[in-house]
Each structure stands twice: as C-alpha cells, then as structure tokens.
Amino acid sequence: MQNSIFDFKLFAIADFDQQNTLAERRVLVLTAEPDKQPLLLKILSAAKLTEADFAIVQLPPSVGGLNIAQLRQHIAPKEIIMFGIPLTAVGLQINPPQYQLFEWANARWLFAHSLAKIEENPTFKKALWLSIQKMFTV
C-alpha cells in the first residue's frame, strides 16, 4: 500500500479496516532494507507480535530524513525500533548505545544495526534478541 501522505513507502502488513487503523499500531519499525523484510517479519514474530501490532516504514536512501513528529500524528506507537537508520535521520539529537532501550516522547525506542549486519553477525543477533525480550517481555 502506498500512502500518499508520506514521501516514503509504508508497508501495509495486514489489510486495514474500521477497527484496525494505522493509528492503532503499537509498534513502529523503521528500516531502509526492503530485501530484508522476511528477516524483519521473523524477528517481529519471535517477539510474539501479530500483523495488527506493527507498522513497517521503509525509508529509501533518497529521503534523507523523516519528521518523526509529523509521522506520529498518524501513528502513536508505544515502541519504535530502528534498523540501520541514524537517529539524526528522524530528528533526534541524542546518541544512545545500540541495543539499549531508551524513552523519548512517550515511546520506548530501540536503535539497532541494519538488518543485513544483524543477519551476518551472531553478536548483533544476540544483542537484538536480548533487547527485544526486554522490550516485549518475551
């Protein structure tokens, strides 16, 4: 589904109906790797999330940045996971360590390496899994 409000691709994981709108998604996932969507879905499934729980925003490299405040007018997630997206690309001027949960603007955030790097590196996989377990009490 291409959502014309945004200048990036928004994947519709499940069909939306009156009861399941984008605004009701509790988890927002930001990535720039469309070819890694199967891995991403596997990670979210392992976290016991259903398609109704999350929205995936695919940021192409040409976008250069995202106004997270503007996006959050349309979706108010409780958790935000960023894979390989610099925090400055969403307007955050902070530098928390990767794989460490932090709170900002009424949401819990997790900043991780790109999915490609996670897939290749067992240390990154383990760090991500430990963070996911804390974030979603798996």
Secondary structure, DSSP 8 states (H G I E B T S, - for coil): ---TTSSSEEE-SS---TTS-GGG-SEEEEES-GGGHHHHHHHHHHTT--TTTEEEEE--TTT----HHHHTTT---SEEEEES--GGGGT------TT--EEETTEEEEEE--HHHHHH-HHHHHHHHHHHHHHHT-
